[in-house]
Amino acid sequence: MKHSQWLVLFVALVLMAGTAGALIRFKTHQRLGRPGITATALPGCLNMKIELPEQVLDLTSTNVPEPEVVLGYLPKDTSFAERFYQGPDGFWATGTIILMGADRTSIHRPEYCFLGQGWNVDKKTRTTIPIAGASPYELPVMKWEIRKTVTTPDGQKQTLYGLYYFWFVADNDQVTGNVQLQCHLIENLLLRGVLQRWAYISYFSYTGSPEHVKVLSEQMQRLIAASVPAYQLPPRKP
């Protein structure tokens, strides 16, 4: 083997060893950050008690138990909360919070959920929702317009038009995309030794009429604006 080849091999081994050492150091010295939502620690584990508000506007709500797919798919230190909201005018929506523990794979790409259930994403929009309170602020969220065709009990084909609002929040940090989340997570690990504790928050509903999508969007945004102050911590000034 030529001298230059030995040199390249040596440099590669040094880089591999350095990378392995850095990963070990981050693993052993990192600390878990605080969540950006109201949460109560449970004794003996990293799981936390999290809740969506029971009473919002004139809506009634029902707590939704953690589904089996969540129990089997997400890491054991994942915390979960979901509520079904319904209004007197027939409006309904579900709100969901998924809070990671030390395993960041709890926070997955939104596409995984919908593509597997037959939904197609027609349009993706980044928007903001005003949040009132002692420290009012603009909440940046992603809004997806989704659609799928189902077969009714009488054998007819019907198109459903859905809306999905979501965002990710950690301690004094918030993003609307998974790529941004990963960048912030790596930055905090490298510079501060902190593994941010991200929560994935979402609201979902659908209608059978495309003309009703605009009204549904307004109703969902009112629900989000009214419920977020009950569980999400407002951003602090730098």
FIVEX-192002 format. One line per 4 residues: number of its first residue (from 1); for each residue x negated, y negated, z of N, C-alpha, C, O. Coordinates in steps of 0.1 Angstrom, whole numbers. Atoms other than C-alpha are relative to their C-alpha. Last residue first. Layout:
// residues N
NUM = X:Y:Z:X:Y:Z:X:Y:Z:X:Y:Z ~ ...
This chain:
// residues 238
238 = 14:-4:-1:348:-363:246:-8:-6:11:-20:-4:13 ~ 9:9:7:384:-370:255:-14:5:1:-18:10:11 ~ 7:11:-9:403:-340:267:-8:-9:-9:-13:-5:-20 ~ 14:3:2:427:-321:244:-5:-11:9:1:-21:11
234 = 3:10:9:461:-312:260:-15:-2:-2:-23:0:7 ~ 6:11:-7:464:-278:277:-3:-11:-11:-9:-8:-21 ~ 12:3:6:489:-255:259:-6:-13:7:1:-22:9 ~ 10:-10:-1:516:-238:280:-14:-4:-5:-24:1:-1
230 = -2:-9:-12:546:-260:287:-11:10:2:-13:15:13 ~ 5:6:-12:534:-289:264:1:10:12:-5:7:23 ~ 15:0:-2:537:-265:234:-4:-6:13:-13:-1:20 ~ 5:-11:-9:575:-258:239:-15:-1:2:-20:4:13
226 = -6:0:-13:591:-291:227:-6:11:9:-6:9:21 ~ 2:13:-7:569:-298:197:5:0:15:-2:-5:24 ~ 14:1:-3:570:-262:186:-4:-12:9:-10:-11:19 ~ 2:-10:-10:608:-260:188:-15:0:4:-18:1:16
222 = -5:5:-12:611:-293:169:-2:10:12:-5:6:23 ~ 9:10:-5:587:-280:143:6:-6:13:-2:-10:21 ~ 12:-7:-5:608:-248:139:-10:-11:6:-16:-8:16 ~ -4:-6:-12:640:-268:134:-12:7:7:-13:6:20
218 = -3:10:-10:625:-290:108:3:6:14:-2:1:24 ~ 13:6:-3:611:-260:89:1:-11:11:-7:-12:20 ~ 7:-10:-8:644:-242:90:-13:-6:5:-17:-4:16 ~ -6:1:-14:661:-273:76:-7:9:10:-9:5:21
214 = 4:13:-5:636:-273:47:6:-2:14:-1:-7:23 ~ 14:-1:-5:639:-235:42:-3:-14:6:-10:-14:16 ~ 0:2:-15:678:-236:40:-15:-1:5:-16:-4:17 ~ -4:13:-3:679:-241:2:0:-4:15:0:-15:19
210 = 12:9:2:658:-210:-3:4:-14:3:-5:-22:6 ~ -3:11:10:686:-190:14:-12:-9:-2:-16:-15:7 ~ -3:-7:13:680:-156:31:3:-10:-11:6:-6:-22 ~ -13:2:5:662:-172:60:3:7:-13:-7:10:-20
206 = -3:-1:14:630:-166:80:15:-2:-3:23:-2:7 ~ -14:-1:2:613:-173:113:2:2:-15:-7:-1:-23 ~ -4:-6:12:578:-173:128:16:1:-1:22:3:9 ~ -15:1:0:559:-192:154:5:5:-14:-1:1:-24
202 = -8:0:13:522:-186:161:15:0:3:19:4:13 ~ -13:4:-3:494:-191:187:8:0:-13:3:-6:-23 ~ -6:1:13:460:-173:185:15:-2:3:22:7:8 ~ -14:-4:0:442:-180:218:5:-2:-14:3:-13:-20
198 = -10:5:9:404:-182:219:14:6:1:15:18:5 ~ -11:-9:-1:381:-177:248:12:-5:-8:19:-13:-3 ~ -13:6:-1:349:-192:237:11:10:1:11:20:-6 ~ -9:-7:9:318:-171:244:14:-6:2:20:-3:11
194 = -14:-2:-4:295:-196:260:7:7:-11:7:3:-22 ~ -1:-13:-6:257:-195:258:14:3:4:15:11:13 ~ -5:0:-14:257:-232:252:0:13:7:2:14:19 ~ 4:12:-7:239:-238:219:3:-1:15:-4:-7:23
190 = 14:4:2:238:-204:203:-4:-12:9:-15:-12:14 ~ 9:-11:-5:271:-190:217:-15:-5:-1:-22:-2:9 ~ 0:0:-14:289:-223:212:-9:10:7:-14:8:17 ~ 7:12:-5:278:-226:176:0:0:15:-11:-4:21
186 = 14:-3:2:288:-189:169:-8:-13:6:-18:-11:12 ~ 4:-10:-10:323:-195:183:-15:2:0:-21:3:10 ~ 1:6:-14:327:-228:165:-4:10:10:-12:7:19 ~ 11:10:-1:317:-212:132:-1:-6:13:-12:-7:19
182 = 12:-8:-1:340:-181:138:-12:-10:1:-22:-7:8 ~ 1:-6:-13:370:-204:145:-14:7:2:-20:5:12 ~ 4:10:-9:364:-225:114:-2:6:14:-12:2:21 ~ 14:3:3:364:-193:93:-5:-11:10:-16:-10:15
178 = 9:-10:-7:396:-181:111:-14:-3:-3:-23:0:6 ~ 5:-11:9:415:-213:102:-10:9:7:-17:5:16 ~ -11:-6:7:436:-239:120:-3:11:-9:5:17:-16 ~ 3:-1:14:411:-250:147:13:6:-7:22:12:0
174 = -11:-6:7:413:-262:183:-3:0:-15:-9:-9:-20 ~ 4:-3:14:388:-270:210:12:6:-7:20:14:-1 ~ 2:13:7:392:-284:245:-5:2:-14:-14:-6:-19 ~ 2:11:-10:390:-249:260:-5:-12:-8:-16:-13:-13
170 = 8:-4:-11:402:-226:231:-2:-12:10:6:-22:8 ~ 4:10:-10:430:-230:206:-9:7:11:-6:18:15 ~ 8:-7:-10:439:-212:173:-5:-11:10:-9:-22:6 ~ 13:7:-3:467:-223:151:-7:8:10:-2:17:16
166 = 9:-6:-10:500:-209:136:-13:-9:1:-15:-18:-7 ~ 9:11:-5:532:-218:118:-10:7:9:-6:15:18 ~ 9:-4:-11:549:-191:97:-9:-11:3:-17:-16:-5 ~ 9:11:-4:580:-198:76:-9:5:11:-4:11:21
162 = 5:2:-14:600:-171:58:-10:-12:2:-16:-17:-8 ~ 9:11:1:622:-168:27:-5:-4:14:3:-8:22 ~ 1:7:-13:639:-134:24:-11:-11:-2:-22:-9:-7 ~ 12:7:-3:649:-121:-10:1:-8:13:10:-15:15
158 = -1:14:-6:677:-96:-12:-14:-5:2:-23:2:7 ~ 12:6:-3:681:-64:-33:2:-14:5:10:-22:-1 ~ 3:12:8:713:-45:-30:-14:-6:4:-18:-4:15 ~ 9:-3:11:716:-10:-17:-3:-11:-9:-10:-9:-20
154 = -8:-4:11:746:-15:6:-8:3:-13:-2:4:-24 ~ -6:-13:-3:723:-14:37:9:5:-12:11:17:-13 ~ -11:1:-10:703:-43:21:6:14:2:4:23:-6 ~ -12:-7:4:670:-36:3:10:0:11:7:4:22
150 = -4:-12:-7:642:-61:9:13:6:-6:19:0:-14 ~ -13:-6:4:623:-86:-11:3:12:8:-6:21:9 ~ 0:-14:3:596:-107:5:14:4:-4:23:-2:-1 ~ -12:-5:6:586:-144:9:-2:15:-2:-13:20:-4
146 = 1:-14:4:562:-166:27:13:6:-5:24:0:-3 ~ -13:-4:6:557:-203:32:-1:14:-6:-9:16:-15 ~ -1:-9:11:527:-208:55:15:2:-4:23:5:4 ~ -13:-3:3:522:-238:78:0:9:-13:-5:5:-24
142 = -1:-5:14:488:-242:94:15:4:-2:21:10:7 ~ -4:-14:1:487:-264:125:0:4:-15:0:-5:-24 ~ 2:-6:13:471:-296:137:4:14:-1:-1:22:8 ~ 4:-13:0:487:-310:169:-2:5:-14:8:6:-22
138 = -4:-6:12:488:-348:170:-5:15:0:-17:16:1 ~ 10:-3:11:485:-361:205:6:6:-12:18:11:-11 ~ -5:-4:13:504:-375:235:-11:2:-10:-21:-5:-10 ~ 11:3:10:486:-376:269:5:5:-14:1:16:-18
134 = 9:10:-7:513:-378:296:-11:-4:-10:-15:-16:-9 ~ 5:-3:-14:537:-360:273:-8:-11:5:-9:-22:-1 ~ -2:10:-10:546:-358:236:-5:4:13:-10:15:15 ~ -3:-6:-13:532:-335:209:1:-12:10:-9:-19:12
130 = 2:9:-11:535:-348:173:3:7:13:14:13:14 ~ -13:1:-8:532:-319:148:-3:-9:12:-12:-6:20 ~ 1:4:-15:504:-320:122:14:-1:5:23:-5:-1 ~ -8:12:-3:501:-303:87:-2:-3:15:-10:4:22
126 = 4:5:-13:479:-279:69:7:-12:3:7:-22:-5 ~ 1:14:-2:498:-262:40:-6:-3:14:-1:3:24 ~ 7:2:-13:496:-227:26:-2:-15:1:-7:-22:-8 ~ 6:13:-1:521:-217:-2:-6:-2:14:0:3:24
122 = -2:9:11:536:-186:-16:-7:-13:1:-12:-18:-9 ~ 2:14:-3:522:-160:8:2:-8:-12:-6:-7:-21 ~ 9:7:9:537:-126:1:-1:-14:4:10:-20:7 ~ -1:15:3:553:-105:28:-10:-5:-9:-22:0:-9
118 = -6:3:13:554:-67:27:2:-14:-4:9:-17:-14 ~ -14:-1:-1:547:-59:63:8:-4:-13:20:-5:-12 ~ -4:-14:-4:511:-50:58:15:1:2:20:13:1 ~ 2:-8:12:505:-83:39:4:14:3:10:21:-6
114 = -11:2:9:520:-102:69:-1:9:-13:9:14:-18 ~ -13:-3:-5:499:-90:98:10:0:-11:19:9:-12 ~ -1:-14:-3:465:-87:81:14:3:5:19:14:1 ~ -4:-8:12:469:-121:65:2:14:3:11:21:-3
110 = -14:-1:1:468:-138:99:5:8:-12:16:14:-11 ~ -5:8:11:431:-130:103:15:2:-2:20:13:-1 ~ 2:-5:14:423:-115:136:6:-9:-10:12:-19:-6 ~ -5:11:9:417:-128:171:-3:4:-14:-14:3:-19
106 = -14:2:-3:415:-97:194:6:-11:-10:18:-10:-13 ~ -8:-6:11:382:-89:176:15:-1:3:23:3:-5 ~ -6:10:9:366:-114:200:8:6:-12:15:-2:-19 ~ 0:-6:13:361:-88:227:7:-10:-10:19:-11:-9
102 = 14:0:5:353:-106:259:-2:5:-14:-12:3:-20 ~ 8:-2:-12:390:-114:265:-15:-2:-5:-18:-12:-11 ~ 11:-10:0:412:-127:236:-7:0:14:-5:-9:22 ~ 11:6:-7:446:-144:241:-11:11:0:-9:21:6
98 = 10:-11:-2:474:-136:217:-12:-6:5:-19:-14:-2 ~ 14:4:-4:504:-160:220:-8:13:1:-4:22:8 ~ 9:-11:-5:537:-154:201:-14:-7:4:-19:-16:-3 ~ 13:6:-3:568:-175:194:-9:10:6:-5:19:14
94 = 8:-6:-10:598:-160:176:-13:-8:2:-19:-13:-7 ~ 14:-1:3:624:-180:158:-7:8:11:-2:8:22 ~ 8:-9:-8:662:-183:156:-15:-1:-4:-18:-4:-16 ~ 15:1:2:687:-208:143:-7:10:9:-2:12:21
90 = 4:-11:7:724:-196:145:-15:0:-3:-21:10:-7 ~ -4:2:14:739:-230:154:-5:12:-9:-4:12:-21 ~ -15:-2:2:740:-221:191:4:-1:-14:15:3:-18 ~ -8:12:-3:702:-217:191:14:3:-3:18:13:-9
86 = -12:1:9:680:-186:194:8:-12:4:10:-15:16 ~ -8:11:-3:644:-181:207:12:0:-9:11:3:-21 ~ -9:1:11:626:-147:209:10:-12:4:17:-11:14 ~ -14:3:-4:596:-148:232:8:-2:-13:3:-7:-23
82 = -9:3:11:561:-133:229:14:-2:5:19:5:14 ~ -13:5:-4:531:-130:252:8:-3:-12:3:-8:-22 ~ -11:1:10:499:-110:250:12:-6:6:16:-2:17 ~ -12:4:-8:465:-107:268:10:-5:-11:7:-11:-21
78 = -8:10:6:437:-88:251:12:-3:8:19:7:14 ~ 1:13:-8:412:-70:274:8:-11:-7:6:-23:-3 ~ -7:-1:-13:422:-36:260:0:-13:8:9:-14:16 ~ 8:-4:-11:412:-45:224:7:0:14:17:-8:15
74 = 8:10:-5:440:-48:198:-9:5:12:-5:15:19 ~ 9:6:10:453:-19:177:-10:-10:7:-22:-10:4 ~ 9:-9:7:471:5:200:-11:-6:-8:-22:0:-10 ~ 7:-8:-10:487:-19:225:-10:10:-6:-21:12:0
70 = 9:8:-7:495:-43:197:-8:8:10:-20:6:11 ~ 11:3:9:510:-17:175:-10:-9:6:-22:-7:3 ~ 10:-11:0:530:-5:205:-11:-2:-10:-23:2:-7 ~ -2:-12:9:547:-38:208:-11:10:0:-22:7:4
66 = 12:-2:8:542:-60:240:3:12:-9:4:23:-4 ~ 11:-9:-6:577:-66:254:-12:1:-11:-9:0:-23 ~ 2:-11:9:597:-96:239:-11:9:6:-23:3:7 ~ 13:-5:0:611:-120:265:-1:12:-9:7:21:-8
62 = 2:-14:-5:644:-134:255:-14:4:-1:-20:2:-11 ~ 12:-8:4:653:-170:249:0:13:7:6:15:17 ~ 1:-11:-9:683:-194:248:-12:8:-5:-16:8:-16 ~ 1:-13:4:679:-227:229:0:10:12:-5:7:23
58 = -13:-6:-3:693:-261:238:0:15:-4:10:22:-6 ~ -12:7:7:659:-277:241:13:7:4:15:10:16 ~ 5:10:9:634:-250:254:12:-7:-8:20:1:-14 ~ -11:10:4:641:-228:284:-7:-11:-9:-16:-18:-4
54 = -13:-7:2:620:-196:288:10:-10:-5:18:-6:-14 ~ -11:6:-8:586:-213:282:13:7:-3:17:10:-14 ~ -6:11:7:559:-190:267:12:-5:8:18:3:16 ~ -14:0:2:539:-170:292:4:-12:-9:-2:-23:-9
50 = -4:12:8:504:-159:299:15:1:-3:20:12:-5 ~ -15:1:2:492:-135:326:2:-13:-7:-1:-24:-3 ~ -6:11:-7:455:-128:321:15:0:-3:20:5:-13 ~ -13:4:5:434:-98:311:6:-11:9:3:-12:21
46 = 0:13:7:398:-98:321:13:-4:-6:14:-16:-10 ~ 1:-1:15:402:-71:347:-1:-14:-6:1:-24:1 ~ 7:-12:4:402:-64:385:-2:2:-15:-6:13:-20 ~ 11:-5:-7:427:-90:395:-5:13:-6:2:21:-11
42 = -5:-12:-7:448:-107:369:-12:7:7:-23:7:1 ~ 8:-12:0:438:-143:360:6:12:8:12:10:18 ~ 3:-4:-14:466:-168:355:-8:13:-1:-4:23:-7 ~ 1:-15:-1:469:-186:321:-5:3:15:-13:-4:21
38 = -2:-3:-14:478:-221:310:0:15:1:8:22:-5 ~ -14:-1:-3:463:-225:275:1:3:15:-9:7:22 ~ -6:13:2:429:-236:262:15:-1:3:22:-10:-1 ~ -10:1:11:412:-206:277:5:-14:-1:4:-22:8
34 = -13:1:-5:380:-209:298:10:-1:-12:7:-6:-22 ~ -5:13:-2:347:-197:284:15:0:5:20:11:7 ~ -13:1:7:332:-163:289:6:-14:3:7:-18:15 ~ -11:0:-10:295:-164:299:13:-3:-8:13:-10:-19
30 = -12:8:4:266:-154:277:10:1:11:11:10:19 ~ -1:13:-7:234:-142:293:12:-9:-3:14:-19:3 ~ 2:-1:-14:234:-105:286:1:-13:8:4:-14:20 ~ -9:-9:-6:249:-105:252:-1:0:15:9:1:22
26 = -13:6:1:231:-136:240:10:9:8:19:4:15 ~ 0:11:-10:198:-121:252:13:-7:0:18:-10:11 ~ 0:-6:-14:205:-88:235:1:-11:10:8:-10:20 ~ -14:-6:-2:214:-106:202:1:6:14:11:4:21
22 = -9:11:-2:182:-127:205:14:5:2:21:0:11 ~ 2:6:-13:161:-96:210:9:-12:3:14:-13:14 ~ -5:-10:-10:176:-78:180:-2:-6:14:7:-5:23 ~ -14:1:0:170:-109:159:6:9:10:16:5:17
18 = -4:12:-6:134:-111:170:15:-2:0:21:-6:10 ~ 2:-1:-15:128:-74:164:5:-13:7:11:-13:17 ~ -10:-9:-5:143:-77:129:-1:1:15:9:1:22 ~ -14:6:1:123:-108:121:10:9:6:19:4:13
14 = 0:11:-11:90:-92:134:14:-7:0:19:-9:11 ~ -2:-7:-13:98:-60:113:0:-11:12:8:-9:21 ~ -14:-5:-1:104:-81:82:2:6:13:13:4:19 ~ -9:12:-2:71:-101:87:15:5:2:22:0:11
10 = 2:5:-14:52:-68:91:9:-12:3:15:-12:14 ~ -6:-10:-10:67:-53:60:-1:-5:14:8:-4:22 ~ -14:2:1:59:-85:40:7:10:9:17:6:16 ~ -3:13:-6:23:-84:52:15:-2:0:21:-7:10
6 = 1:-2:-14:19:-47:44:5:-13:8:11:-12:18 ~ -12:-8:-4:32:-54:9:0:2:15:11:2:21 ~ -12:8:0:7:-83:5:13:8:4:21:2:11 ~ 0:9:-11:-22:-61:16:13:-8:1:19:-10:12
2 = 8:12:2:-13:-34:-10:1:-9:13:11:-8:21 ~ -9:12:0:0:0:0:-9:-12:0:-19:-13:7
